[in-house]
Structures are given as structure tokens and as C-alpha cells.
């Protein structure tokens, strides 16, 4: 079978057309990449440089609340509980709840005369036979002094632990 220009011409034309389309697609991708790089470069040069953000170092801190009696509603029947010293810095807190506490979502508030000055929400989970709450609490912006740490469940149970935020040493 002889291949002449008459038969090869349609195949050649088709191959040239496919190559041309492929080159156009590649050129489009290259142009788009160059265009986006220029946008990013322009955006980064027009924005003022900000100072690097400092990262807080959270210190592990365990607070055993297992001896507290849960209170529902009014806490007028609350007996005196000794204050626990708490470092005045960012803490990776582990709160151990009393036996019989339910796993689930709890609100944690640091209160000054009944007013919340810090709050967070965390989930209590069973760890080593105790319901515990793990939460990061940055108390470095709160002035040192006496406060109440209140832990409340969605079922209405509240645990209140008096705490004393103590000025921490600059050395770890």
C-alpha cells in the first residue's frame, strides 16, 4: 500500500491541529501562572510588613475538683472552700471533675464578684477513670488576685472553686 500526499495530508493536518491546540492550552496555563504570580508579588509588596506575632507558651496545670459538691441553682448553701493558687500565665488546664459527673460540654468561667472576666467551653471526657476537661486558658491578661473558677454543665450542675491568680516568676 502506497502512502501518497493525498492520503497523508488529512492525517498530517489532524496532527498539526492537535499539536496547535495543545500549544494554545499550555500557553494559557503558563500565562495564567505568570499573571497570578504577579498579582501575589504586587500584593505582598504593597502591604506593610507587620512585626512577628509572639506565640504564647502554655504551661500544663492540673486542678482537682473531685472534692467539690455540685450545686444546682442558687449557691447560698455553699460552704467555705480553700483557695487554690493558679499561675498568672497561659495554662494548658486539666480539670478533674467529681465522681458521677457526666461527660459532655461544660462552660468554664473565671469570675470576679459574679462577673465573668474569662470564659471558655470544653468537653469532658473519661480519662483514667475520671471525667476530665482539657482547655487552654490564658490568664496573663487578667490581673492577679482572688477569683472564682466556675464549671457548669448543660444539665445545670455548677462547680465553683475559689482561686488565687499569683504573679508568676519570669523564669520557668
Buried (B, 14 or more C-beta within 10 A) or exposed (E): EEEEEEEEEEEEEEEEEEEEEEEEEEEEEEEEEEEEEEEEEEEEEEEEEEEEEEEEEBEEBEBBBBEBEBBEEEEEEEEEBEEEEBBBBBBBBBBBBBEEBEBEEBBBBBBBEEEEBBEBEBEBEEEEEBBBBEBEBEBEEBEBEEBBBBBBBEEEBBBBBBBBBEEBEEEE
